[in-house]
């Protein structure tokens, strides 16, 4: 089993989405927080599904139809960087 490391930016993103959802539905917000973070914890198992990331060197976990978790992984650890809304342009494109 790998160690799962949650970065501060991931924790901030998770708290932000919980606060956003809680404006309309506090119980749904808490459920979403746990749904996403429970799946992140399962990344300790190398067999738990993830896909190659759109940014070189990253992997992605589709934690919910609306949210994608961005992570880096090596033989011993999974580092959870942040997560984005599935509708969001990811990665951000450079302006020309």
N, CA, C and O of each residue as an XYZ file, in Angstrom:
384
protein
N       0.845     -1.186      0.000
C       0.000      0.000      0.000
C       0.888      1.247      0.000
O       1.925      1.302      0.662
N       0.449      2.229     -0.755
C       1.177      3.488     -0.847
C       0.681      4.461      0.214
O      -0.430      4.327      0.728
N       1.510      5.428      0.527
C       1.109      6.512      1.411
C       0.416      7.573      0.565
O       0.903      7.928     -0.508
N      -0.717      8.080      1.042
C      -1.432      9.146      0.351
C      -1.158     10.457      1.081
O      -1.440     10.595      2.271
N      -0.601     11.418      0.338
C      -0.281     12.725      0.901
C      -1.222     13.748      0.277
O      -1.283     13.884     -0.944
N      -1.944     14.454      1.112
C      -2.859     15.496      0.650
C      -2.185     16.857      0.812
O      -1.820     17.244      1.922
N      -2.023     17.576     -0.285
C      -1.386     18.888     -0.213
C      -2.367     19.927      0.332
O      -3.578     19.708      0.366
N      -1.818     21.047      0.750
C      -2.650     22.137      1.245
C      -3.589     22.646      0.150
O      -4.734     22.998      0.430
N      -3.109     22.685     -1.092
C      -3.970     23.171     -2.181
C      -5.158     22.220     -2.396
O      -6.266     22.669     -2.689
N      -4.928     20.919     -2.251
C      -6.047     19.969     -2.349
C      -7.045     20.220     -1.227
O      -8.250     20.294     -1.468
N      -6.549     20.348     -0.011
C      -7.441     20.581      1.136
C      -8.232     21.876      0.958
O      -9.425     21.928      1.257
N      -7.559     22.922      0.467
C      -8.242     24.198      0.220
C      -9.323     24.038     -0.844
O     -10.434     24.544     -0.686
N      -8.997     23.332     -1.931
C      -9.987     23.103     -2.992
C     -11.200     22.348     -2.454
O     -12.342     22.683     -2.769
N     -10.940     21.334     -1.648
C     -12.026     20.529     -1.090
C     -12.897     21.371     -0.160
O     -14.124     21.285     -0.208
N     -12.271     22.175      0.675
C     -13.026     23.042      1.578
C     -13.829     24.086      0.794
O     -14.959     24.407      1.161
N     -13.244     24.611     -0.282
C     -13.947     25.612     -1.097
C     -15.197     25.035     -1.743
O     -16.248     25.676     -1.746
N     -15.088     23.830     -2.288
C     -16.264     23.249     -2.941
C     -17.317     22.873     -1.903
O     -18.516     22.968     -2.167
N     -16.874     22.451     -0.735
C     -17.846     22.156      0.326
C     -18.603     23.432      0.702
O     -19.826     23.407      0.839
N     -17.888     24.540      0.868
C     -18.524     25.809      1.226
C     -19.496     26.263      0.136
O     -20.574     26.775      0.436
N     -19.113     26.076     -1.126
C     -19.971     26.474     -2.238
C     -21.265     25.666     -2.239
O     -22.350     26.232     -2.376
N     -21.158     24.353     -2.087
C     -22.346     23.495     -2.091
C     -23.199     23.749     -0.848
O     -24.426     23.685     -0.912
N     -22.548     24.036      0.282
C     -23.254     24.223      1.550
C     -24.180     25.437      1.538
O     -25.114     25.510      2.337
N     -23.931     26.382      0.645
C     -24.827     27.544      0.547
C     -26.254     27.102      0.257
O     -27.207     27.711      0.742
N     -26.402     26.044     -0.533
C     -27.721     25.541     -0.894
C     -28.124     24.286     -0.126
O     -29.304     24.057      0.136
N     -27.114     23.467      0.236
C     -27.447     22.187      0.847
C     -26.281     21.703      1.715
O     -25.402     20.993      1.225
N     -26.267     22.081      3.001
C     -25.151     21.706      3.882
C     -24.909     20.203      3.988
O     -23.756     19.775      4.048
N     -25.961     19.395      4.013
C     -25.738     17.954      4.145
C     -25.138     17.380      2.861
O     -24.288     16.492      2.926
N     -25.562     17.870      1.706
C     -24.976     17.412      0.439
C     -23.514     17.829      0.350
O     -22.688     17.100     -0.199
N     -23.198     18.993      0.887
C     -21.807     19.471      0.875
C     -20.911     18.535      1.668
O     -19.820     18.187      1.218
N     -21.358     18.135      2.826
C     -20.581     17.219      3.656
C     -20.456     15.850      2.984
O     -19.390     15.235      3.018
N     -21.528     15.382      2.384
C     -21.474     14.106      1.659
C     -20.465     14.162      0.517
O     -19.716     13.208      0.308
N     -20.437     15.269     -0.223
C     -19.497     15.417     -1.333
C     -18.068     15.421     -0.815
O     -17.194     14.788     -1.407
N     -17.819     16.127      0.284
C     -16.478     16.190      0.871
C     -16.000     14.771      1.179
O     -14.889     14.390      0.811
N     -16.847     13.995      1.857
C     -16.461     12.625      2.216
C     -16.350     11.720      0.995
O     -15.454     10.878      0.940
N     -17.228     11.873      0.023
C     -17.170     11.061     -1.189
C     -15.826     11.239     -1.887
O     -15.181     10.259     -2.259
N     -15.410     12.484     -2.062
C     -14.149     12.756     -2.743
C     -12.974     12.278     -1.909
O     -12.098     11.584     -2.424
N     -12.936     12.636     -0.634
C     -11.770     12.285      0.177
C     -11.668     10.782      0.432
O     -10.562     10.255      0.550
N     -12.792     10.091      0.519
C     -12.749      8.627      0.670
C     -12.108      7.976     -0.554
O     -11.333      7.028     -0.427
N     -12.435      8.489     -1.732
C     -11.822      7.940     -2.946
C     -10.333      8.257     -3.001
O      -9.534      7.434     -3.448
N      -9.965      9.438     -2.551
C      -8.545      9.802     -2.494
C      -7.805      8.814     -1.594
O      -6.710      8.371     -1.940
N      -8.376      8.466     -0.463
C      -7.732      7.509      0.442
C      -7.542      6.155     -0.238
O      -6.550      5.474      0.020
N      -8.465      5.760     -1.094
C      -8.373      4.478     -1.794
C      -7.240      4.449     -2.817
O      -6.871      3.378     -3.298
N      -6.689      5.609     -3.151
C      -5.552      5.659     -4.077
C      -4.318      4.964     -3.501
O      -3.367      4.696     -4.235
N      -4.317      4.670     -2.206
C      -3.219      3.927     -1.597
C      -3.092      2.547     -2.235
O      -2.007      1.966     -2.265
N      -4.195      2.033     -2.740
C      -4.211      0.754     -3.448
C      -3.898      1.033     -4.918
O      -4.658      1.724     -5.595
N      -2.802      0.506     -5.400
C      -2.373      0.750     -6.780
C      -3.399      0.281     -7.815
O      -3.361      0.711     -8.967
N      -4.310     -0.595     -7.404
C      -5.315     -1.110     -8.330
C      -6.556     -0.228     -8.415
O      -7.407     -0.431     -9.281
N      -6.661      0.759     -7.512
C      -7.822      1.653     -7.564
C      -7.711      2.503     -8.829
O      -6.648      3.062     -9.099
N      -8.801      2.611     -9.614
C      -8.710      3.236    -10.943
C      -8.281      4.706    -10.938
O      -8.742      5.510    -10.127
N      -7.402      5.016    -11.852
C      -6.980      6.368    -12.157
C      -6.534      6.356    -13.601
O      -6.338      5.286    -14.177
N      -6.372      7.511    -14.190
C      -5.994      7.579    -15.601
C      -4.826      8.532    -15.764
O      -4.580      9.370    -14.896
N      -4.106      8.413    -16.869
C      -3.019      9.362    -17.126
C      -3.573     10.787    -17.156
O      -4.658     11.033    -17.684
N      -2.820     11.708    -16.589
C      -3.263     13.094    -16.533
C      -3.028     13.849    -17.825
O      -2.244     13.433    -18.678
N      -3.718     14.956    -17.950
C      -3.548     15.813    -19.115
C      -2.292     16.662    -19.019
O      -1.841     17.227    -20.015
N      -1.727     16.751    -17.822
C      -0.456     17.428    -17.612
C       0.599     16.338    -17.450
O       0.433     15.436    -16.629
N       1.685     16.412    -18.227
C       2.717     15.379    -18.121
C       3.172     15.161    -16.674
O       3.388     16.114    -15.926
N       3.311     13.899    -16.303
C       3.763     13.553    -14.957
C       2.657     13.447    -13.932
O       2.919     13.165    -12.763
N       1.406     13.672    -14.358
C       0.299     13.584    -13.407
C      -0.626     12.430    -13.774
O      -0.572     11.874    -14.871
N      -1.469     12.098    -12.815
C      -2.547     11.132    -12.996
C      -3.829     11.841    -12.581
O      -3.788     12.878    -11.919
N      -4.977     11.272    -12.976
C      -6.262     11.848    -12.610
C      -7.190     10.770    -12.066
O      -7.197      9.631    -12.533
N      -7.963     11.160    -11.077
C      -9.009     10.316    -10.510
C     -10.324     11.035    -10.747
O     -10.499     12.172    -10.311
N     -11.250     10.380    -11.435
C     -12.587     10.946    -11.588
C     -13.353     10.563    -10.318
O     -13.892      9.462    -10.205
N     -13.384     11.495     -9.375
C     -13.968     11.222     -8.064
C     -15.493     11.353     -8.079
O     -16.181     10.803     -7.220
N     -16.002     12.080     -9.053
C     -17.426     12.334     -9.206
C     -17.597     12.829    -10.630
O     -16.642     13.330    -11.223
N     -18.770     12.704    -11.183
C     -18.951     13.147    -12.568
C     -18.577     14.613    -12.763
O     -18.275     15.032    -13.881
N     -18.594     15.398    -11.682
C     -18.263     16.819    -11.783
C     -16.853     17.175    -11.315
O     -16.423     18.313    -11.504
N     -16.125     16.245    -10.713
C     -14.837     16.591    -10.102
C     -13.745     15.585    -10.441
O     -13.939     14.373    -10.359
N     -12.587     16.126    -10.827
C     -11.417     15.327    -11.164
C     -10.285     15.703    -10.208
O      -9.938     16.876    -10.073
N      -9.722     14.707     -9.557
C      -8.608     14.906     -8.633
C      -7.304     14.752     -9.422
O      -7.137     13.794    -10.176
N      -6.392     15.698     -9.243
C      -5.100     15.689     -9.919
C      -4.046     15.201     -8.925
O      -3.986     15.678     -7.792
N      -3.212     14.241     -9.359
C      -2.230     13.683     -8.439
C      -0.934     13.327     -9.160
O      -0.887     13.204    -10.384
N       0.103     13.169     -8.365
C       1.378     12.626     -8.823
C       1.600     11.344     -8.049
O       1.134     11.198     -6.919
N       2.319     10.408     -8.669
C       2.465      9.100     -8.046
C       3.853      8.550     -8.318
O       4.388      8.690     -9.417
N       4.433      7.915     -7.292
C       5.662      7.163     -7.486
C       5.488      5.798     -6.821
O       4.367      5.427     -6.473
N       6.543      5.065     -6.644
C       6.414      3.711     -6.112
C       5.884      3.652     -4.681
O       5.252      2.668     -4.294
N       6.137      4.702     -3.891
C       5.770      4.668     -2.480
C       4.637      5.600     -2.085
O       3.958      5.365     -1.086
N       4.426      6.661     -2.865
C       3.456      7.672     -2.448
C       2.546      8.118     -3.598
O       2.891      8.040     -4.777
N       1.383      8.583     -3.191
C       0.455      9.292     -4.066
C       0.316     10.678     -3.447
O      -0.111     10.813     -2.300
N       0.675     11.696     -4.205
C       0.548     13.073     -3.721
C      -0.625     13.712     -4.433
O      -0.610     13.880     -5.652
N      -1.643     14.070     -3.662
C      -2.855     14.662     -4.212
C      -2.643     16.174     -4.277
O      -2.504     16.842     -3.252
N      -2.621     16.692     -5.492
C      -2.278     18.097     -5.716
C      -3.469     19.032     -5.557
O      -3.394     20.017     -4.822
N      -4.562     18.729     -6.240
C      -5.768     19.538     -6.161
C      -6.873     18.821     -6.916
O      -6.702     17.681     -7.349
N      -7.993     19.484     -7.069
C      -9.011     18.920     -7.939
C      -9.730     20.042     -8.644
O      -9.758     21.183     -8.183
N     -10.309     19.689     -9.774
C     -10.946     20.681    -10.625
C     -12.343     20.212    -11.003
O     -12.650     19.021    -10.963
N     -13.171     21.163    -11.367
C     -14.484     20.849    -11.894
C     -14.292     20.255    -13.277
O     -13.479     20.754    -14.055
N     -15.015     19.214    -13.591
C     -14.865     18.532    -14.875
C     -15.166     19.452    -16.055
O     -14.670     19.215    -17.156
N     -15.958     20.483    -15.850
C     -16.281     21.429    -16.921
C     -15.204     22.485    -17.112
O     -15.174     23.182    -18.126
N     -14.333     22.594    -16.140
C     -13.268     23.597    -16.179
C     -12.223     23.224    -17.221
O     -11.901     22.048    -17.388
N     -11.701     24.212    -17.915
C     -10.611     23.974    -18.858
C      -9.381     23.546    -18.051
O      -8.869     24.309    -17.233
N      -8.929     22.351    -18.285
C      -7.772     21.824    -17.560
C      -6.873     21.092    -18.530
O      -7.366     20.227    -19.254
N      -5.622     21.376    -18.588
C      -4.942     22.473    -17.890
C      -5.326     23.819    -18.502
O      -5.836     23.909    -19.619
N      -5.056     24.847    -17.719
C      -5.350     26.196    -18.192
C      -4.490     26.477    -19.421
O      -3.300     26.163    -19.439
N      -5.085     27.059    -20.425
C      -4.333     27.383    -21.638
C      -3.682     28.750    -21.490
O      -4.243     29.675    -20.902
N      -2.496     28.844    -22.037
C      -1.785     30.124    -22.054
C      -2.484     31.060    -23.026
O      -2.912     30.635    -24.099
N      -2.602     32.338    -22.658
C      -3.154     33.312    -23.580
C      -2.101     33.678    -24.610
O      -0.931     33.855    -24.272
N      -2.514     33.793    -25.864
C      -1.563     34.124    -26.933
C      -1.360     35.613    -27.032
O      -0.592     36.076    -27.876
